[in-house]
Amino acid sequence: MKSFILALALTITLPLQSHPSWGIAVDSKGDVYFVDVMHNDGTLWKYEVKTGKTTALITGHFHAHNMQITPGDVLYIGTQIWIDGEIMGDGHNYFFKYDIKTNKLDTLIYSENYERFFGGEALYDKGLNRVFFFHDGKLRAYNLDSEKSLILSNRVFDRKCTMILGQKGDLYISDAMHDNGTIWHYKNQMGVQKIADNLIDQNPKKPVYPEKRFQLFYGMAFTADQNLIYTENANRTVVELTGGMKKVLYQSPEKYHPTAVALYDEKYYIIEVGYLPGKGHVGPNLVVLEDDKIQRIKLGY
């Protein structure tokens, strides 16, 4: 395994580029971690809630969208880096383990072939020691013991956006372009089944991006009652699914939309980004939602 030297602490002041990420996690101390492809070609950030200090833990060539945290304060993060001049479909794909307590980053998977492993978004299934990922719209898994991957479902997703693990190692997947926005459930031996549709408003008011192809899902999480939460940028909302009904928990102001959400100590931690005409991508902001109280923390531009 490879170890990496971590970048020095700094506050966000870097130029913006690219599209947003939707990975967020909160550790056992209540500190917030999030990935961000808009600064310095990819960065893993830490926000200390008590001090308000923002630190870059890993910076540069860290193009990560999603991440997860497991007991013991360990982060698992997939990255995908495509270098100009390479053949599309090759690229440099990694799956990392980052130990918060020791500040150590280890490489669990490296692949130059998307079919073997694609790091654009990946989730670790500890129970079976495998990593879920997508290629050609199909759900696949890379086995860390055999170092081989296989197709788990032949269903081809129209516009797979993000995925999250349930308590029993089952998987929830969002698809923005099928039946006006759907969420699917994957469970071993049962395949993929649709559990909700019509989740993205087809006539939203004041979306950040008017083009339908950019009106997407982003992060997902669970409430304390294990209801599914998702973020979407058509109506710029964080939504809870309960009993088949949609409940809006938060809506970003105009020109902004939420990307990531996590629940910790009865508080929702939300990452939101914006797009301002003439300026481009802005943010991120950290929104802390507790009951009816909203705290918006401007992390940088």
TORDRENMI-886049 format. One record per residue (C-alpha): residue in three letters; x, y, z. Coordinates in steps of 0.02 Angstrom, whole numbers, padded with zeros to 5 digits, always signed. Example, Ala and Ser with C-alpha at 12.3 -4.5 7.8 and 13.67 -1.06 7.14 Angstrom:
ala+00615-00225+00390/ser+00684-00053+00357/
REM end
This chain:
met+00000+00000+00000/lys+00056+00175-00036/ser+00062+00312+00095/phe+00042+00493+00048/ile+00110+00652+00127/leu-00035+00765+00173/ala-00043+00947+00126/leu-00018+01085+00252/ala-00168+01170+00330/leu-00245+01314+00234/thr-00408+01409+00218/ile-00505+01400+00055/thr-00446+01541-00057/leu-00411+01444-00215/pro-00484+01472-00389/leu-00637+01372-00439/gln-00659+01246-00576/ser-00760+01096-00630/his-00919+01027-00551/pro-00966+00995-00369/ser-00940+00844-00258/trp-01068+00765-00143/gly-00963+00674-00014/ile-00977+00724+00169/ala-00943+00636+00334/val-00943+00681+00519/asp-00822+00595+00638/ser-00846+00541+00818/lys-00789+00713+00880/gly-00915+00804+00771/asp-00789+00872+00646/val-00845+00879+00463/tyr-00751+00808+00313/phe-00798+00839+00132/val-00725+00814-00040/asp-00718+00956-00164/val-00666+00948-00347/met-00686+01135-00372/his-00523+01184-00286/asn-00345+01141-00337/asp-00398+00994-00446/gly-00478+00905-00300/thr-00463+00923-00111/leu-00513+00832+00048/trp-00562+00961+00180/lys-00587+00956+00367/tyr-00696+01083+00456/glu-00677+01090+00645/val-00847+01139+00713/lys-00783+01206+00880/thr-00646+01318+00808/gly-00718+01357+00636/lys-00551+01310+00559/thr-00545+01236+00383/thr-00397+01126+00339/ala-00346+01044+00176/leu-00293+00865+00217/ile-00259+00810+00038/thr-00246+00931-00106/gly-00211+00917-00292/his-00257+00776-00412/phe-00388+00711-00291/his-00543+00707-00401/ala-00667+00628-00280/his-00855+00643-00283/asn-00918+00534-00142/met-00849+00461+00019/gln-00905+00366+00172/ile-00853+00349+00354/thr-00849+00187+00453/pro-00838+00155+00641/gly-00667+00200+00706/asp-00662+00360+00604/val-00599+00285+00441/leu-00644+00367+00275/tyr-00658+00271+00111/ile-00643+00376-00047/gly-00639+00336-00233/thr-00553+00451-00357/gln-00539+00458-00545/ile-00410+00562-00638/trp-00413+00576-00825/ile-00257+00651-00901/asp-00263+00745-01067/gly-00204+00637-01209/glu-00259+00473-01134/ile-00391+00363-01213/met-00560+00390-01131/gly-00598+00235-01028/asp-00421+00215-00961/gly-00381+00350-00835/his-00310+00329-00660/asn-00435+00256-00537/tyr-00402+00238-00352/phe-00492+00181-00197/phe-00418+00253-00037/lys-00429+00217+00148/tyr-00396+00370+00255/asp-00374+00346+00443/ile-00426+00508+00528/lys-00336+00466+00691/thr-00166+00437+00610/asn-00186+00551+00457/lys-00132+00405+00348/leu-00194+00377+00170/asp-00176+00202+00096/thr-00214+00143-00081/leu-00329-00009-00082/ile-00361-00013-00270/tyr-00271+00059-00420/ser-00333+00027-00596/glu-00306+00103-00767/asn-00457+00012-00837/tyr-00636+00069-00800/glu-00707-00105-00822/arg-00594-00174-00686/phe-00627-00026-00571/phe-00694+00150-00595/gly-00662+00273-00454/gly-00785+00409-00506/glu-00896+00349-00366/ala-00867+00196-00258/leu-00928+00125-00093/tyr-00846+00000+00024/asp-00948-00150+00081/lys-00853-00210+00235/gly-00959-00366+00258/leu-00901-00444+00094/asn-00739-00343+00078/arg-00789-00273-00090/val-00809-00104-00172/phe-00964-00056-00271/phe-00939+00046-00429/phe-01020+00078-00599/his-00959+00053-00777/asp-01063+00065-00936/gly-01215+00102-00828/lys-01204-00067-00741/leu-01177-00099-00556/arg-01016-00194-00521/ala-00910-00245-00372/tyr-00723-00260-00350/asn-00671-00396-00227/leu-00522-00340-00124/asp-00473-00520-00085/ser-00472-00588-00263/glu-00432-00418-00343/lys-00563-00455-00475/ser-00726-00369-00521/leu-00893-00436-00578/ile-01061-00370-00640/leu-01196-00376-00506/ser-01343-00322-00614/asn-01369-00312-00802/arg-01488-00165-00784/val-01416-00013-00874/phe-01453+00147-00778/asp-01502+00299-00881/arg-01410+00428-00773/lys-01342+00350-00617/cys-01300+00490-00496/thr-01252+00426-00324/met-01268+00278-00207/ile-01269+00241-00020/leu-01256+00086+00087/gly-01395+00030+00202/gln-01369-00046+00374/lys-01360-00225+00307/gly-01240-00194+00163/asp-01380-00167+00038/leu-01367-00025-00084/tyr-01475+00123-00135/ile-01445+00203-00305/ser-01517+00362-00383/asp-01554+00383-00568/ala-01599+00560-00622/met-01657+00522-00799/his-01771+00371-00772/asp-01957+00401-00732/asn-01921+00582-00684/gly-01796+00533-00551/thr-01791+00363-00466/ile-01709+00275-00320/trp-01667+00091-00333/his-01626-00042-00204/tyr-01495-00178-00229/lys-01489-00328-00113/asn-01389-00488-00134/gln-01485-00623-00228/met-01631-00504-00261/gly-01554-00392-00394/val-01605-00211-00421/gln-01782-00152-00382/lys-01858+00022-00400/ile-01924+00093-00236/ala-01971+00273-00283/asp-01995+00379-00440/asn-02049+00554-00494/leu-01927+00628-00369/ile-01860+00770-00477/asp-01982+00909-00521/gln-01993+00926-00710/asn-02049+01109-00697/pro-01943+01178-00555/lys-01946+01360-00504/lys-01781+01452-00522/pro-01663+01303-00543/val-01477+01341-00541/tyr-01460+01257-00711/pro-01609+01273-00831/glu-01551+01127-00940/lys-01639+00964-00892/arg-01479+00863-00913/phe-01401+00960-00769/gln-01548+00937-00650/leu-01483+00792-00548/phe-01474+00701-00383/tyr-01320+00721-00277/gly-01289+00653-00101/met-01396+00533+00000/ala-01406+00492+00186/phe-01523+00417+00315/thr-01621+00497+00456/ala-01614+00428+00633/asp-01771+00329+00588/gln-01683+00260+00433/asn-01787+00361+00310/leu-01690+00401+00152/ile-01634+00581+00119/tyr-01575+00646-00048/thr-01515+00812-00119/glu-01565+00877-00291/asn-01530+01036-00386/ala-01691+01061-00486/asn-01786+01137-00339/arg-01623+01155-00240/thr-01685+01048-00096/val-01641+00917+00032/val-01786+00795+00038/glu-01837+00656+00159/leu-01935+00507+00093/thr-02057+00446+00223/gly-02198+00324+00187/gly-02182+00361+00002/met-02206+00548+00031/lys-02079+00686+00002/lys-02039+00807+00144/val-01927+00956+00108/leu-01800+00979+00248/tyr-01702+01122+00171/gln-01699+01232+00016/ser-01545+01329-00039/pro-01561+01513-00086/glu-01569+01562-00269/lys-01413+01522-00372/tyr-01361+01389-00244/his-01404+01206-00221/pro-01362+01069-00094/thr-01245+00929-00142/ala-01202+00832+00015/val-01295+00791+00176/ala-01252+00698+00336/leu-01341+00679+00503/tyr-01246+00688+00667/asp-01305+00722+00845/glu-01480+00772+00783/lys-01406+00901+00664/tyr-01403+00897+00474/tyr-01238+00950+00396/ile-01263+01007+00216/ile-01136+01061+00085/glu-01205+01182-00044/val-01126+01263-00195/gly-01182+01396-00317/tyr-01164+01458-00493/leu-01163+01646-00523/pro-01174+01717-00700/gly-01009+01799-00745/lys-00921+01719-00598/gly-00951+01534-00621/his-00948+01404-00483/val-00945+01474-00306/gly-00936+01398-00133/pro-00943+01285-00045/asn-01048+01335+00104/leu-01081+01224+00255/val-01260+01230+00316/val-01301+01165+00490/leu-01486+01127+00511/glu-01555+01094+00686/asp-01744+01093+00709/asp-01797+01258+00628/lys-01629+01344+00651/ile-01516+01365+00500/gln-01332+01414+00513/arg-01244+01448+00349/ile-01054+01452+00357/lys-00963+01526+00209/leu-00810+01419+00182/gly-00742+01506+00029/tyr-00754+01568-00149/
REM end
